[in-house]
Amino acid sequence: MTWARPYTGDGTPRDVELPPAPPWRRFPLPQIGDVYQPAPGLVDAVNAALCLRRPLLLTGLSGSGKSTAIESVAAELKLGKVLRWHITSRSTLQDALYEYDVLGRIHAQQLDPARKADDIAAFLRLGPLGTALLPRDTPRALLIDEIDKSDLDLPSDLLEVLERGYFEIRELIRHEQPEHTVADWDGEGRHVIRNGRVQCREFPFVIMTSNGERDFPAPFLRRCIRFDMPPLDAAALAAIIEAHLEGAADRPGDTVLTPIIERFVSRIARGETLAVDQLLNAAHLLAERGLTREERTGLEALLLRGLSSA
């Protein structure tokens, strides 16, 4: 392929046909299982977590493949769509278990005084963790992303629920009716909750990711399977690019991409923060024909900017 420039900046309206998107940016997004390259040792860590019914804590630099690992496992083991809980400093365990729209319920009753006072289930929805703990014969896959961004108490609060394998919905425990049908996080189904308790039958497959920005309490760590993502070398990065750039005219072993990979590895070794998807972007565009040396240099600088600076 040749370098496509649909936009010229001359202000003249025109009909254009954009070039094909990279394989990893075609929607709906493709399954990651066919192209994901597990780091050495990661397969054993995943199997240990699966067999022991323990959460897997993955630690490593941003872009090292931590959050995509669960997509590979879920696709290969047919665990269904991955549930995701992205952690921020404001995240609470309650957010992940269930949501209760109390104001919406009050408003609905004000608009319709004849509405049944016990119609509480319509204003409840399970969160990603709550959905993962529903009783099933096969586990769901749950990603708890960037848990090191949480406040200090969240890991311990989370540990208690993961140890017990159940949680309670306070609003339903106090309710006079023993059964309620509540929507799940996916929006794809409704589930009967009895006596306000959600109890799993099969412990979900849980991956928690951390960028290594904080330490966790020992009780939390000893109940996890822990794996540190190793730094990616040039050979591993070349394999990742080869798997993603299907049908590319230029391959990682050519004179164009090999120096880019080598510079990428060198910058990581010097302590710069870069992500693998940045390298994929650069490989996709810089492997195309028709670029001058100056254009390649400018595009590489544009696409491989460090993540630790503005």
C-alpha angles and dihedrals in degrees: 000000000000126000108275121213107183092166118061102169094231093120094237113136112232141163110250137179112218118223117256114284120247111270092251092053099053114114133263082040114250124246110272095211096087095054105029113115110204115219116245108280095016094103091058091047091051092049092048090053091047095049096042094042090233130138115256115229112203118194125188148105121307110276095023093121100263099132095039093055091079091055089057093049094045092049095047095045096038094238093153130237113348116249112222133204113180110200125222131170088266097052118120133189088245090062091059098044104048145325124230117194098205094163091051090052093050091047092050091052091050091052092046112028089181090061113118111263091217096058091112100133092071088066097047128085128175117239125226094273092042090052091048090055096055112121109266137152091233125040125252121228116241127187116201099190125206097354089174087073091066128100118266097265101048099082091053092045090049092048092060093056093044091050094051097038092218144072137191131235103221095202091057096044089060093046121105093225114079097208133049132171111227131186119243128229094259092058086226100108149010123231134201113243114198121206091346096289129122110198123178123223095194116033109240121248101251127190117187118191128207132181089209093252096134144016124252128217116267095242088058095046096047091057093054134074102235127206129174113212107234120231112268116245127206094267093052092048091049090053091050092051092046091053094049103039097069113190095359115164092222122048132206092260095061128098092261104054103030094069091047091054092047092051090047092053091046093052091049089050090054090057101261118145113236133153130224092235088061089056090049090053091051093046092050095054101031093051090065123100127245099051122131121220090255092051092050091050092049094047093048090052090048096048100038101050113149116260096217094069134054 
